[in-house]
Amino acid sequence: MDFYFLQSVQLNFTIGPKKKIVSKWDIKKTQKLQKAVNQWGKAIGQSYRFYDGKRTLKTKNGPTYPDVLKKNRFLLNKKIIKIGYSPLGKNDYQYNVVAIANENFKSWHNTYLFCLMKDKPVILLDQSKNANPVMVKVVKDKKLNKDFSKIYTEK
């Protein structure tokens, strides 16, 4: 019996430590992004509300986030994309949404989807009135892209 006990103990010592999972995004980065977007928006007379993980974001004449990410199709350049909410930046989708910011105007909305695509930051903009499919486009704003990219690459 002692032989089996020693063999068992020996096996326990040969198992390595658990690998620590390093997330690509976290709450601190979301807070920095909120601050950057608020400053950017203020400069152009806009005020954005972020999805906080609890209360949904209802867009003007459009979808409700984050629910729409699960329920509807999304089109980018007339092609269906796989998109989903991934607050830690896990690579579960083609476009992994780490943060959502929305501003409602009189008859439209700007909803920015801050995504990671193959571990690269990409911002998509939803201004669609039709909730299915949701049509998005890549944001070209240099300041917003630079801020998001900088926050993403910070340690």
WOKAGI-V183793 format. One record per residue. N is the residue number from 1. OMEGA is omega as a letter, one per 30 degrees, with the letter a starting at -180 (* if undefined). Layout:
# WOKAGI-V183793
[[N | OMEGA] [N | OMEGA]]
This chain:
# WOKAGI-V183793
[[1 | a] [2 | l] [3 | l] [4 | l] [5 | l] [6 | l] [7 | l] [8 | a] [9 | l] [10 | l] [11 | l] [12 | a] [13 | a] [14 | l] [15 | a] [16 | l] [17 | l] [18 | l] [19 | l] [20 | l] [21 | a] [22 | l] [23 | a] [24 | a] [25 | l] [26 | a] [27 | l] [28 | l] [29 | l] [30 | l] [31 | l] [32 | l] [33 | l] [34 | l] [35 | a] [36 | a] [37 | l] [38 | l] [39 | l] [40 | a] [41 | l] [42 | a] [43 | l] [44 | l] [45 | l] [46 | a] [47 | a] [48 | l] [49 | a] [50 | l] [51 | a] [52 | a] [53 | a] [54 | a] [55 | a] [56 | l] [57 | l] [58 | a] [59 | l] [60 | l] [61 | a] [62 | a] [63 | l] [64 | a] [65 | g] [66 | a] [67 | a] [68 | a] [69 | l] [70 | a] [71 | a] [72 | l] [73 | l] [74 | l] [75 | l] [76 | a] [77 | l] [78 | l] [79 | l] [80 | l] [81 | l] [82 | a] [83 | l] [84 | l] [85 | a] [86 | a] [87 | l] [88 | l] [89 | l] [90 | a] [91 | a] [92 | a] [93 | l] [94 | l] [95 | a] [96 | a] [97 | l] [98 | a] [99 | a] [100 | l] [101 | a] [102 | l] [103 | l] [104 | l] [105 | a] [106 | a] [107 | l] [108 | l] [109 | l] [110 | l] [111 | a] [112 | l] [113 | a] [114 | a] [115 | l] [116 | l] [117 | a] [118 | l] [119 | l] [120 | a] [121 | l] [122 | l] [123 | l] [124 | a] [125 | l] [126 | l] [127 | a] [128 | l] [129 | l] [130 | a] [131 | l] [132 | f] [133 | l] [134 | a] [135 | a] [136 | l] [137 | l] [138 | a] [139 | a] [140 | a] [141 | a] [142 | a] [143 | a] [144 | l] [145 | l] [146 | l] [147 | a] [148 | a] [149 | a] [150 | a] [151 | a] [152 | a] [153 | l] [154 | l] [155 | *]]
